[in-house]
């Protein structure tokens, strides 16, 4: 299965106390979101930069 790291992705949050939208990294492992956060470090991934 493939792993993809989206750098600087715009994520819409619904968590109390967090902004409505953030720019964060998202690690996708196969068909699941494995991690969301700033400056995620992961090996064996295809990295993609999000944004214009």
C-alpha positions in Angstrom: 0.0 0.0 0.0 1.1 3.5 -0.6 1.7 6.3 1.8 1.3 10.0 0.8 2.3 13.0 2.8 0.4 16.2 1.9 2.4 19.2 3.0 0.5 22.4 3.9 -2.9 21.0 3.2 -6.0 23.1 4.0 -7.9 21.2 6.6 -11.4 22.1 7.8 -11.7 21.4 11.5 -14.8 21.0 13.6 -13.0 20.7 17.0 -13.9 23.2 19.7 -11.1 25.7 20.4 -9.5 25.2 17.0 -9.8 27.5 13.9 -12.3 26.6 11.3 -9.5 25.9 8.8 -5.8 25.3 9.2 -2.8 24.6 6.9 -1.2 21.4 8.2 0.5 18.3 7.0 -1.7 15.2 6.4 -0.2 11.6 6.2 -2.4 9.1 4.4 -1.5 5.5 4.8 -3.3 3.3 2.2 -6.9 4.4 2.6 -6.7 5.9 6.1 -5.6 9.3 7.5 -2.6 8.3 9.8 -1.6 11.7 11.1 -2.5 15.4 11.0 -0.2 18.0 12.3 2.7 20.5 11.7 5.9 19.3 10.1 5.1 15.6 10.0 8.2 13.4 9.5 7.6 10.1 7.7 9.8 7.7 5.7 8.8 5.8 2.6 6.2 8.4 1.5 5.4 10.3 -1.7 5.3 14.0 -0.7 3.0 16.5 -2.3 2.9 20.2 -1.6 -0.6 21.6 -1.3 -1.6 25.1 -2.4 -1.1 27.4 -5.3 
